[in-house]
Amino acid sequence: MSNIVAKTGNEAMAEAMRQINPDVVAAYPITPATEIVQIFSTFVNDGKVDTIFVPTESEHSAISACIGAAAGGARVMTSTSSQGLALMHEILYITAGLRLPMVICEVNRALSAPINIHCDHSDTMGSRDAGWIQIFSEDSQEAYDQTILAMKISEELFFPVMVTTDGFIISHAMSRLEVFDDKEVQSYVGEHKTPYNVLDIDNPITVGSLVLQDYYMEIKTQQAHEMMKAKEKIKELYADFNKKMKRNYSIIEEYFMEDAEFAIVALGSTAGTARYLCEKLREKGEKVGVVKPRIFRPFFAPEMVAILENVKGIAVLDRSDMMSSTGGHLFNELKSSFYRNSKQPAMKDYIYGLGGRDITVGDIENVLKDIKDFSNSKETTPDVKYITVRE
Amino acid sequence: MTTIKDLANKGNLFTQGHRACAGCGGTVILRLLMAAAGKDTVVVGATGCMEVVSTIYPYTAWNVPFLHNAFENSAATASGVESAYRALLKRKKTDKKINFIAFGGDGGTYDIGIQSLSGAMERGHNLLYVCYDNGAYMNTGIQRSSATPMGSSTTTSPAGSVVKGKMQNRKDLTEIMVAHNLKYAAQASLSNWSDFVSKVEKALAVDGPTFINVLSPCPLGWGYDTSLSIELSRLAVETHFWPVYEYEDGKYKINIKPKQVKPLEDFLFKQARFKHLKNEPELVEEIKKSVEEKWNCLLQKESSCK
C-alpha cells in the first residue's frame, strides 16, 4: 500500500492522532476544527484506537478533563479553535503551570466580535503567554508530522504543546500527504512515562497546591527557565525526528536567505504563497527571501536575528493584531529581538488576512515594494500597515 | 453498621494540620468522607475553602492522591482522571479498584461549576461528587450564591434598611442531580454522621455517577459560636430546613423524619445571618412556607415511588 495519500489538514491531524493512539481524548466540536474529533471518534467507535474518548459539554471541560487524565499519567490529546481556545484560556495556564504533557491540535480562526469562522492567528496568539509550546504548520504534511513530533516534545519536556494549522486554508484543503506506518509512529512516540501521577494510590501526591508568596516566585521562575532550556531540546528533538522519521525540518525555515536583501517573515500557510513569489522574483534577479518560524513559543530570538540581520529590509506578515498601536505579535517579538543588535535592518509590519481575508501573490509583491521604499527612506514610522483593506 | 470506632481505626486520610477555622463543618465532612471511602481513592477538589485550607504548599492534609485544577471544573477534572483509569483498565495496566471523588462548595457546585458537574454526570463517569453546602461564597468572604437560603444576610445580599437579605429561594441542586437519571443521589447532615457514612459507601458501590449534598455549617459565614456546628446541623434537619433523604434506583427515601418538628426560628435565630428577620415576621412566614412545601413535596415523591 502506498504511503502517499490525499488528505485535508484536519484529516491529517486526525490520522496522526490515530497513529499515536492516545489514552484519553477529551474534546468539544468547533468550526473549523470539528472534523478532527469527529473523525477521531469514528476511530474510537470502530475500535481502531484504544483511546477513552470524553465528549465534554464545553471546551473548558474538555481541557479540564485532559488535565485530570494527564495528572493520572495518561497520554492526552485534544483539538479546538478560536472561541474554544479562548474558553480554555484559564486552564491553559494551569496545564503549563502543573507541567502536564498534552497536545492540542489547534486550527487557527479569528476571535469574535464580529463573529467569523475563518482563519487568522488571534486565537493562538491570545494564548501565547500561557506557557505552551506553539508550533505552526504550513500544510497538511507539516500538521501531520508536527502533531507526532509534538507528542514527543510535550512528554520529553513536560510542556503542553499546541500544533496549529490555518483554518479552512489548511484544515479543509486536500493535499498530498506522506504517512508513516502505524508501527513507525508507535515506536517513535514510545511508551508514555511520568515520574508521579494521581492514579498511583500507593504513593499519594497532591497536585495543584495553593502556593503563596513564599514559593510562587520560585516555581514560576523554574517554569520560565525550563522554557529557556526547552529551546535547545526542541532543536534536538526536531533533529531526532528528522533522523528517525526521514524528514527534513528546521525550527526556522529559510528560503533564499543566503544573499537576500529583503525578507518576508510569515507564519503558517502564507509562507507558501511568499515562497512562490520569491521563486518568481529570483528568476528576475531580485534578491528576496522568506523566513518561516515553525515555532512561536518559545521564540527563537537570536536564531531569527542571525538569519535576518544582514538584509536591508524585513517585511513581517502578521495575521493577528495586538490592538496596542504597535502592530502584531510576530512583529513585536522580532522587533524586540533586534534590540541592541549591531545591525538594524528596516522592519515593517503588514497586518493581513484577518477573519480569512485572502492574501494573494500580488499582495505580497506590493508588500515587498513597500518595504524596499521604507528601507530606502529615512523614515522610522509608521511601521505598521494594514493591507488588503477596502478604502 | 459502621461504628465511630471503625472509622477512627481507618487512619487519617484527611489529616490534622490543615488551616480550617475552628468549628468548620467542611473539614468534618471531608474526614468522614475519607474514612468511609478508604485509601484506594483519588480526590479532586474545586477551588474553595477546603482546597485552600488543606493544600498550602509545601504541606498537604491529604494522604490520598489529591488534584486541584480550578474553581468551576472539579467534576470535569475528575472525569478526566477516571477516564485515564479506564484507559489503564482497557490496556490491562491495572486491575485495582479505585474510587473517584470530586468535591466543591456550593459556589463551585451550584453556581460556577454546575455545567461541568452536569456534563460529567450525563456522561456517566464512575465518580461520586460531594457538595459541601455552606450556603454562600465563604472563601471570598460570605457572598451570596444560588444555594444561599432566602432571607440570609451575606456581604452581597446584606440585610439593609430596604432589602432584607437575599430575596430569592435557593436552587434545589439535589433534585437537579436526580434529573440526571443518577442511580444514587442524596442529602446528608453532619448531625447524622452514620447516615452520611453509609450514603458515601452506597454511592461508591454504584457503577456510575453519584451525588451527595451535605449541609456544611460555617461559624464565620452563618455567625454562631464554633461549638454549635453539629447542633445547627441537627436543628436544620429537625426543622425540615435540610431534609436528609436519598434517591436510589428511582425511589425516594426520607432517612430522617423528625418525630417532633421544631419551629424554624430555632434554627434561624441561632445565626447572625438571619437575626434581622426577627423584625420581619412576614418574611419568616414566607421562608417557613417554602420549607414546608419542599418537605411535603418530598413526602409525596417518597410515597408515589413506593
Interface residues (C-beta under 8 A of the other chain):
Chain A: D23 V24 A26 D50 T51 I52 V54 P55 T56 E57 S58 H60 S61 A62 S64 A65 C66 I67 G68 A69 A70 A71 G72 G73 A74 V76 E90 I91 I94 V198 L199 D200 I201 P204 I205 T206 V207 G208 S209 L210 V211 L212 Y215
Chain B: K39 D40 T41 V42 V44 E51 V52 T55 I56 Y57 P58 T60 W62 N63 V64 P65 F66 L67 H68 N69 A70 E72 N73 A76 T77 A78 S79 G80 V81 E82 S83 A84 Y85 R86 A87 L88 K90 R91 T94 K96 I98 Q115 S116 S118 G119 A120 E122 R123
